[in-house]
């Protein structure tokens, strides 16, 4: 019988200090999930193009009244610091220069998935629900649909909906904003 090995769970603070200390290289795609440093899948052109288009669409549709965070850390708790593809944040005095945004700052989080659909759906979306993020979208590129998750209660989203080409989406926390699935998918 072997000896049980202890697993060290990093905190979001430790994770970010490692980044500042140069433990990760520029361009390393890592995030903190349940205290573990997870290497994210490389970004292909379809994924990258969709993220760029989404950022542009949201910027134009919101008229700059929000902050758009693209592939930046979001601190969801002591051991959670994912890097969603797009997070739409409340505008705060002084911006986010002294701290990373947390769940109370988020209006909408969007994950774009080409090869990571199942990981995003089963790992990241539930963590956004547990943190109380009001709405999460999973842009499922292979299926050409957008999965919309809303109403976090007890750590789960109570409302889920899948929208296809030809449909529009109106983010709950962004009154007057309407995007088409076709614009997002390209």
C-alpha positions as CSV (number, residue, x, y, z in Angstrom):
1,X,0.0,0.0,0.0
2,X,1.5,3.3,-1.1
3,X,1.7,6.5,0.9
4,X,-1.1,9.0,0.2
5,X,0.3,12.1,-1.5
6,X,-0.9,15.5,-0.5
7,X,-2.3,17.7,-3.3
8,X,-1.6,21.5,-3.0
9,X,-4.5,23.7,-4.0
10,X,-3.3,27.2,-5.0
11,X,-5.3,30.3,-4.1
12,X,-6.2,32.9,-6.7
13,X,-3.8,35.2,-5.0
14,X,-0.9,32.7,-5.1
15,X,-1.7,32.0,-8.8
16,X,-1.6,35.7,-9.7
17,X,1.6,36.2,-7.7
18,X,3.2,33.3,-9.6
19,X,2.3,35.1,-12.8
20,X,3.8,38.3,-11.6
21,X,7.0,36.5,-10.6
22,X,7.4,35.1,-14.1
23,X,6.6,31.4,-13.3
24,X,4.4,31.4,-16.4
25,X,5.7,32.6,-19.8
26,X,4.0,35.4,-21.8
27,X,1.5,33.7,-23.9
28,X,1.0,30.7,-21.6
29,X,-2.7,30.0,-21.5
30,X,-3.4,28.8,-18.0
31,X,-6.3,29.4,-15.5
32,X,-7.0,28.3,-11.9
33,X,-9.9,25.8,-11.5
34,X,-10.5,24.3,-8.0
35,X,-7.0,25.4,-7.0
36,X,-5.3,23.5,-9.9
37,X,-3.5,25.3,-12.6
38,X,-5.1,24.1,-15.9
39,X,-3.5,24.6,-19.3
40,X,-6.1,25.8,-21.8
41,X,-6.4,24.5,-25.3
42,X,-4.6,26.5,-28.0
43,X,-6.8,29.0,-29.8
44,X,-7.5,28.3,-33.4
45,X,-8.5,31.0,-36.0
46,X,-12.3,30.2,-35.8
47,X,-12.3,30.6,-32.0
48,X,-10.1,33.7,-32.1
49,X,-12.2,35.3,-34.9
50,X,-15.4,34.7,-33.0
51,X,-14.0,36.2,-29.8
52,X,-12.8,39.3,-31.7
53,X,-16.2,39.7,-33.4
54,X,-18.1,39.2,-30.1
55,X,-16.0,41.9,-28.4
56,X,-16.7,44.3,-31.3
57,X,-20.4,43.6,-31.4
58,X,-20.7,44.0,-27.6
59,X,-18.7,47.2,-27.6
60,X,-20.9,48.8,-30.3
61,X,-24.1,47.5,-28.8
62,X,-23.3,48.8,-25.3
63,X,-21.9,52.1,-26.4
64,X,-19.0,51.8,-23.9
65,X,-21.3,51.8,-20.9
66,X,-19.6,48.5,-19.7
67,X,-16.1,47.2,-19.5
68,X,-15.2,44.3,-21.8
69,X,-12.7,41.9,-20.5
70,X,-11.2,39.6,-23.1
71,X,-9.4,36.4,-22.0
72,X,-8.5,38.1,-18.7
73,X,-8.7,36.6,-15.1
74,X,-12.0,36.7,-13.2
75,X,-11.6,35.8,-9.5
76,X,-14.7,33.7,-8.6
77,X,-13.4,32.6,-5.2
78,X,-10.4,31.6,-3.2
79,X,-9.5,28.7,-5.6
80,X,-11.1,29.9,-8.8
81,X,-9.6,32.3,-11.4
82,X,-10.8,31.2,-14.8
83,X,-10.1,33.3,-17.9
84,X,-13.4,33.5,-19.8
85,X,-13.2,34.5,-23.5
86,X,-15.4,37.6,-22.8
87,X,-16.7,39.0,-19.6
88,X,-19.0,42.0,-19.6
89,X,-18.3,44.0,-16.5
90,X,-19.9,46.8,-14.6
91,X,-18.0,50.1,-15.0
92,X,-16.4,50.9,-11.7
93,X,-14.7,54.1,-10.5
94,X,-10.9,53.7,-11.1
95,X,-11.6,50.7,-13.3
96,X,-10.0,47.4,-12.5
97,X,-6.4,48.6,-12.0
98,X,-6.0,47.4,-8.4
99,X,-7.8,44.1,-8.5
100,X,-9.2,41.5,-10.8
101,X,-12.9,41.6,-11.3
102,X,-15.1,39.2,-9.2
103,X,-18.6,37.8,-9.6
104,X,-20.3,40.9,-8.3
105,X,-18.7,42.9,-11.2
106,X,-20.0,40.5,-14.0
107,X,-23.1,41.1,-16.1
108,X,-22.4,38.4,-18.6
109,X,-19.6,35.8,-19.2
110,X,-19.1,34.1,-22.6
111,X,-17.0,31.0,-23.4
112,X,-16.3,30.3,-27.0
113,X,-15.6,26.6,-27.6
114,X,-14.3,24.9,-30.7
115,X,-12.5,21.9,-29.2
116,X,-13.4,22.5,-25.5
117,X,-17.2,22.3,-25.6
118,X,-17.6,19.6,-23.0
119,X,-14.9,21.0,-20.6
120,X,-16.5,24.5,-20.8
121,X,-20.0,23.0,-20.3
122,X,-19.2,20.6,-17.4
123,X,-16.4,22.5,-15.6
124,X,-16.5,26.2,-16.3
125,X,-20.3,27.0,-16.6
126,X,-21.1,25.3,-13.2
127,X,-18.4,27.4,-11.5
128,X,-19.9,30.6,-12.9
129,X,-23.3,29.5,-11.5
130,X,-21.8,28.7,-8.1
131,X,-20.2,32.2,-8.0
132,X,-23.6,33.8,-8.8
133,X,-22.7,35.1,-12.3
134,X,-26.1,36.1,-13.6
135,X,-25.7,34.9,-17.1
136,X,-23.3,32.7,-19.1
137,X,-23.2,31.9,-22.8
138,X,-21.4,28.9,-24.3
139,X,-20.8,29.6,-28.0
140,X,-20.6,26.1,-29.3
141,X,-18.8,26.5,-32.7
142,X,-19.0,22.8,-33.9
143,X,-22.8,22.7,-33.3
144,X,-23.3,26.3,-34.5
145,X,-25.5,27.2,-31.5
146,X,-25.3,29.3,-28.4
147,X,-26.2,27.8,-25.1
148,X,-27.6,30.4,-22.7
149,X,-27.5,29.8,-19.0
150,X,-29.4,32.2,-16.6
151,X,-30.7,32.5,-13.1
152,X,-28.1,31.0,-10.7
153,X,-29.8,29.5,-7.7
154,X,-28.1,27.1,-5.3
155,X,-25.0,26.8,-7.4
156,X,-26.9,25.9,-10.6
157,X,-28.4,27.8,-13.5
158,X,-32.2,27.4,-13.4
159,X,-32.8,28.6,-17.0
160,X,-31.0,27.1,-20.0
161,X,-31.8,27.7,-23.6
162,X,-30.1,26.8,-26.9
163,X,-30.4,29.3,-29.7
164,X,-29.6,28.7,-33.3
165,X,-28.9,30.6,-36.5
166,X,-31.7,33.1,-37.3
167,X,-32.4,33.8,-33.6
168,X,-31.5,36.8,-31.5
169,X,-30.2,37.0,-27.9
170,X,-30.8,39.8,-25.4
171,X,-28.5,39.7,-22.4
172,X,-30.6,40.1,-19.2
173,X,-28.3,42.6,-17.6
174,X,-27.8,44.7,-20.8
175,X,-31.2,46.4,-21.5
176,X,-31.6,47.4,-25.1
177,X,-28.8,45.1,-26.4
178,X,-29.7,42.5,-28.9
179,X,-27.3,40.3,-30.9
180,X,-28.0,37.8,-33.6
181,X,-26.7,34.3,-33.5
182,X,-25.5,34.7,-37.1
183,X,-23.4,37.8,-36.2
184,X,-21.7,35.9,-33.4
185,X,-21.1,32.6,-35.3
186,X,-20.0,34.4,-38.5
